[in-house]
Every structure is written in structure tokens, then in C-alpha cells.
Amino acid sequence: MEKSAILLILFFIFFNLMTVIAKADALAPIIESPELPGS
């Protein structure tokens, strides 16, 4: 019972981490786009 709870928490943290990375990935082109035409 305890092991499954730990796995559930780890999965939840991992899912949140991937969501944050996905959001950062989506924002990255917006931040970098002004530099691309100049280079």
C-alpha cells in the first residue's frame, strides 16, 4: 500500500515536471524569435 502511494506521488511530480518543460518549450521560440532574423 505504501509503495503504490510513493509511486503515485513520484508519477505526479514527474507529470508536473514534464508539463513545466512543455510550457518552457512552447515559450522558448517566442523569446528567441527576435534574435533569429538578426543572425
Number of C-alpha atoms within 10 A of each C-alpha: 5 7 8 9 10 11 11 12 12 12 12 12 12 12 12 12 12 12 12 12 12 12 11 11 11 11 11 11 12 9 9 10 10 10 9 8 7 6 5
